[in-house]
Amino acid sequence: MLPHQDIVAEISRLPDGPQIGAFFDFDGTVISGYSAFAFIEEQIKRGHLSPRELVELVGAMASFGLGKMGFSAMMLGMAQFLRGVREDSYAAFGRELFESHIARQIYPESRALVDAHLRKGHTVAIISSATPYQVEPAAHDLNIEHVLCTQLEVKKGSFTGAVIRPTCFGPGKVTAAESLVEKFGVDLDQSFFYSDSDDDIQLLERVGNPRPLNPNKKLLAIAENRGWPVRRFGSRGQTQVSNLIRSLLVPASLVGSFLAGLPILALTGSRRDALNFSVSVFADTASALIGLNLKVKGEQHLWSHRPAVFIFNHQSNVDMVIIARLLRRDITGVGKREIRDMPVIGRVMEAAGVVLIDRRNSASAIEAMKPLVDAMRVEGKSVCLSPEGTRAPTIRLADFKKGAFHLAMQAGVPIVPIVIQNSGDVQPKGDFLYHPGTVEVEVLPPIDTSKWSAATIDKHVADVRAMYLRVLEQDPESRKPRASKAVLTDVSAGGARE
């Protein structure tokens, strides 16, 4: 059960095999906006660009945008600012920037397109006028092996200020695509190119299946004239007022839902009934505010064995709403200590019985979680937590910690894995805004822990994580292209480095 099936329906009907190429532009197509802006903004923050250099850089970009300067000349001007910089340090900078900024700009729909082509064994490549330092971290995250882009000259480990020609722009993108024909037998007449810009018209015309995504005005007019299918993705990009309002109201709904349970506490004296009421109100209210729809497979496993330790993969802040909506009652959880410092919300979470732990101190974390064993054994409550410990910057599954597994063993309860496919579509890590959307969830059957022991815990953790990888299709077998593997390539045949 994978998301965005309507978007990938065309691909699922295609033949398998590397003869079909699936080429993606990067800026505006794979990601919303332009990665260069993120690089410039961060370089300004870090003091890597002086005011004079910034003016010159913006001037070169403006001249290119107005048609007064060619792409290669613009890139040559920009490359001057990197002269003498170590390539490895700049590559590390690019990886940092991907995790902190660019990862959340990836269109979920574009990710689905990439995954669908990979599952068919097609030759998937990013063909971009950007540099490898902008593109390669995202390509790695998307499991794309071929990156063909504009290369900067490097000698003795440092940039020289020169640009390798031909650059990967306009006809240079056609040259890049044709290099895949020679190396991997790609048939361009059967291939796809996804792009947002009329700058890419040469390659769009060269492939058999041009696919404008989020097209600019000129490309939209061309596509309508030629009958090319057009798609627009609204899941990333400009901030809408409605999304801003819903994002401000969701935290408020947590407080309001807690207050709504106080009359029940006052009238019945039952803290448990009051909390159950508040959790249900929060789950439904927050879901309505966000515009969150859930498609749940295996819902019966949420109720068949309670109490239990419910574990989930953590992609987004919206996971809290999803878990509340799924589990509804008689639950408690584990959160990071930093939540305690959040005004009002921290107090609400603690009052609700959430255990806040210091993830940097494993000994104190284990001690803080001991009351949860009694909550399950004595009170019959279930516990929910993420074995990843924190949200990953992308949808790739992080390593699992052992706390949840030890907890289940000590309490003598089963573990119930909840696999969340795409909550990052609704709110990626690092983004304040919620976006309306549908999240796919699969609840796996309860796992008996009665025969587990400390000596075998590592194997159990690995086995459960493997279940997640299979459902998410992130295990090597499901993600591996059917075509033979090849090394990362670029548009230049060589000479970029010495």
N, C-alpha and C positions, 0 to 999 in steps of 0.2 A: 504494500500500500504506500505509494509514493505521491507527493504533492504535485500539482500543476500538470495533471494528466492531459488536460485539454490543450495545453501549449505544446506538449511533446507528441501528440497523437500522430502528426504527420511523420515524425521520425520512426515511430514504432512500426510503420508500414513499409519502411525501406529495407532493401537487402542488407545483409551483414557484410562486413569486409572492409579492408583498408583502401579499396579503390575509390570509396566515397570520401571526399574531404569535407570537413566542417571547419570553416575558418571564421574567426571572430576578431573584429576590431576590438579595441580595449576601452578607451575613454568614450563614455556615452553609450556604450553597447554592453560590455561586461559590467562596468561600473557606472554609477550615476555621476555625472560631472567629469572633471579633468584631474587626473592624478598630479599633473605638474603644479597645479595651484596648491595642493596639499604639501608638496615638496617645498615650494617657495615660502608658504606660510610658516612651516616648521623651521626652515633655515633662517627666516627673519627672527623668530622667537629665540633661536639659539645663538643669534649674533653672527651667523655665518655669512650674511650679506650686509655690506655697508649700504647707507642710503644712496650713494652714487651708483653702486652696482645694481641696486634694486631699480633705480630709474632707467638705467641702460637695459636691464632685462625686460622690464615692462615695455619699454620703447620698441625693442626688437619684436616682442610678441604682438604689439599693436601694429607695427609695420607689416608683419606677415598677415594679420587679420584683415588689413585694409588692401592687401594685394600689392604693396610696395616692395615686398621682399619675398624671395623664394624660400621654400621650406629648408633647403640645405643651408642657405645663408643664415637663416634664423638659428638653426641648430649649431652652426659654427660659432655664432655670436654667443649663444648660451654656454657652449662648451668651454669658452675662455674662462668662465668663472670657476671651472673645475680644474684648471691647469695646476698640476703639482699635487693634487689631492690623491691620497691613496685609494685605489679602487676597492680594496677590501673594506675600508672604513665606510665608504659611500654605499657599498652593497649592504653592509650591516645597518646603516641608516635607513635604507629602503625597506629592509625587513621590519625594523621597528615601526616605521611609518605605516606599513601595511597593517600591523596588528592594532595600532592605536587609532588609525583613521580610515584607511582605504578598505579594510575588510568589511566594515559595515555598509559600504557603498555598493557592494556587489549586488546586482539585481538577483533576487531569488529565482526569477523566471529564467534568467540567463544561465544560472547554475543548473537549473533543471534541463535546459537545452544541451548544455555540455555533457551532463551525466547521461542523457539519453543517447547522444552520439557515441559516447564511450562504450555504453552497453552494447551497441551494435558493432563495435570494433572498427568504427570509422577513424580516419586519420584526422585528429583534432589538433588545431593550431591556433594560437593567437598571432595575428599579423597586424602589427601596430607601428605607427610612426614614433611612438614613445621609446624610451631607452629600456634596456633589460632591468635596470634597477627599480623602475616603476612597475614593470610587468611581471617579472619572474616570481616574486613572492605570491602573487595572486594565482599565477599559473600552477605553481606547486600545490597550493591549497585546492585548486580545482582539478588536480590530477592531469593537467595538460602537459604533455612532454615536449611539444614543439613550440618554441617561441621565436618568432621571426620579427625583428624590429631594428630600429636604428642603433648602430654601434658607435661607441666612442673609442678613439684610439688610446691604447694603454701601452706604455713602455716601462719596463723595470718596476711594474706594480703601481704606477701612477698615471693619471690622465695627462695627455700631452696638450690638450686643447684642440685637437683635430677630430674630425668626424670621418668615419669610414664610409666611402661611397661604393655603390649607390645607397642613398638613404631609403628607408622603407616608407615611402610616401608616393601617392599617385601611381605612376607606372612601376615604381619600385616594389609596390605590393604585388603586382602581377608577377614580377620577377621572382619574388619570394615564394608565391604559390607554385610557380612553375618548377622551382627547385624541389618541391615535394613530389611533383610528377616524376622527375628523374630518379629520386631516391627511393620512393615507396610505391610507384605505379599508380598514383592518384589520377583519376579521370575527372578533369575539371568540368566536363559536360554533365557529370552526375553530382557535382559538388555544390556546397552551400557556402555563401558568404553573408555574415550578419554584420551590418554596419549602420551607423546613425548619420553619416555625413556624405554629401555629394562629392567631397574630396576623394572618395573611394570609388568613383563611378567606373574607373577602368576595370577594377577587379569585379565589381558587381556585374558589369557587362560580360566579363570573361567566363564566369561560372554559369552552369546551367540553372542554378537555383539561387538567384539573388533574394536576400531576405532583409529588407530595411527594418531596423528596430529603433524606436524612438527617433524617427528621421527628422532632420532639420527641414526648413521650408522648401529649400531647393530640391532635396532628395524626395520629399513627399510629393512634390509636383511631378518629378520624373517617374516615381513609382506609380502614381495614379494614371499617368499618360501611357505607361507600358504594361499596366496590369500586374505589377509585382505585389504580392501580399505584404501588408504592413501590420506591424504590431507596436503597441505602445505599452510600456510598463509604468504604472504609477506607484509602485511599492517603495520607491526611493526617489529622492530629488527634492523638489521645492516643498517648503513647509506650508501646510494648509492650516488655516485658522481652526478648522474643526478638529484636526489632529492635536493641535496645541491645547485646545480646550479639554479634550478627552484626557490628555496626558496630565493635566493639572487636577482633574477631578478624580482620577483613579486612586491616588494616595489618600485623598480626602474621603473617598468611599470606605477605605479601611477603617479610618477613625469613626466615621458615622455608623458603620456596621457594628463596631464594638459597642458604641454608645446605645445602639438599638437593643442590645442584649441585656443592658443593665436593669430594665424593668422586670425581666424574667428572673434575674438574680434576686432582685428585691422581693418579688412576690413568692418565689418558690424556694429560695435559698440554695438553688442548685447551680453551682458555677459551671458544671458540665453542660447542663441544658442551655444555659445562657451562651456559652462559647459555641456550642453546636449551631444555635440559631444565628449567631453573628457570622460564623464561617459561611453558612449557606447564603445569608443576605449579601455578604461581601462577594462571594463567587458569582452570584447572579447579577448583582449591580455592576461590578467591575467588568464583567463580560459584556453587558449591554452597553456600557460607556465606551469600551474599546471597539466594539463591533466584532467580538471574537466568536467564531463558530468552531466547534470541535467535531471531528469525525473520529469516532473511537471504535477500534476493533478489540475484541476480547474484554468487553466491559464487565462480563460476569465474573472475571477474576478479581475485580475490585472488592467483591463482597463474599467470595466463597470461603476465604480463610482469614478471619480477623480474631484477635489482633495480628498484625504482621508488620514487617519493616518494608515500606514502599520506597523503592529507589527510582530515581529519574535522572536522565541526562540533562545537563543544565546549559541552555543556550541563551536565555533571556530573562529579564525581570518578570515577563508575563508568565513564566513558569509557575510563579506563586499563585496566580489566578487559576491557571489550568489545574494544578494539584488540588486547590480548594474546591474547584468545581467537580473534580472526579471523586474525591474522597468524602467530602461533605461533612462528616461528623466523626466524633471520637478519635481525633487525631492530634498529634503534637509534632513538633519538628525541630530541626537544627539549623541555625543560621550563623553567619559570621559576627564576630564581636562588634564590628564597626556599626552594626545596626543599632546598637545601644546608644550611639551618639546622635542618631537622627531625632530631631525634635518631635515629640508626641508619638510618632510611629514606633520608635524604639520602646517606649513605655507600653504601648499597646501590644507589641509582639511579646514582650516579657510577661505581661499580664495574661496573655493567651497561652502561656506555658512553653513558648519556644525557647530552647536552650541555645544561648549565644556563646560560641566557643572562639578561642584564639587559635587560628589555624597554624600559626607559627610555633606554637608550643604544644606538641603532641601530648605531653604528660598532663598538662592542665586540661586539654580537650577531652582526654579519656576520663578524667575525674569528673568533669562537668556533665558528661553524658551518662554517668551512673544512675541518676534518678529516672532516666528513660526506661531502664530495665524494670523498675517497679511500676512505672506507668503502664507497661504492657502486661506484666505478671499480675499485678494487684488490681489496677483500674480497668484493664481490658482495652486500653487505648492502643492505637497504631502510631507508628513513627514514620515520618517521611523525611528523606534527605537525599542529597546528591553525592554519590561516591566520587565524583570528579572534584568536589570541594569548592569549585568556583566556576564561573562562566568562562568558556573558551572564546577567543575572539572570532572564531568561525564555527561552522557546524561539525568540524572534525572532532571525534570523540577523544577526550583527554584520558590519561591514565586514571585508574580507580584507586582510591584509598581504601583501607581495610576497616575503617570504623563501623560502617553499616553492617558489615559481615560479622564482626565480633559482637556487635549489639544483638543481632538476630540469634547467634549461638547462645549468648548468655541468657537471653529471655526465653529461649526455646520456641521461637516463632519462625514461620517461613519468611522468605524474601519474595516480594512481588515486584518484578521489573516493569517499569512504565517507560516506554520508548517514545520520546517526543521527536517527531520528524522535523518540524520546521517552525518552531516558535520564534526563531530569529527573523522570520518574515514579518512578524508583527512588531517586534522591537529588537533589533540587533544590539549586541553588547556595545556600550558606549554611546548609544542614542537615547535621548530623553523621550522622544516621541513614540507613541503607539500608532500603529497603522491597522485599520480594519483588515481582517483576513480569516482564512480557514486554516486551522492547524490539525494535522493528522497525528493521531496517537494510537499506539498499539500496546495493550496490556498483556504481558506474557503470563503463562500459568505460574502459580505459586511454586517456589522451590523449597523443598524440605531441607532443613538445616540440622535435623536431629542427630545425624551421624557425622557431622562436621567436627573437626578438631583444630586446635591451633597449629598442629603439624601439617595439616593439609589446606590451610586457609589460602595460601598463595594460588593453589590450583583452582579453588572454587572462585576466587576473584577473577582469575583469567578466564574461566569457563563462562561466567556470567557476562563479563565484558565482551566475549566473543559472540554471545547472543545479540547484544546491542549492535555490534559491527555487522552482523548478518542482516538484521532487520533494517538498519540504516543503509545497507549496501555499501559499507565502507571497508569490509574485509577484502583482502587481496584478490580473492577469486571473483567476487561480484564487481569490483571496481576495475580489475585488470582488463585492458582492451584485448580483444581477440587477436588483433594484429601483433606482430612481433615488436618487442620493445626497441626503442632507439634512443640515442643520446639526444640531449637538448641541442637544438640547432638554431642557427640564426641566418639572416639574409646574406651575410658576408661569408665567402668560402674560406676565409682565413686571413691572417695578418692583423687582426684586431688587437692581438696581444703579443708581447715578446717576453 
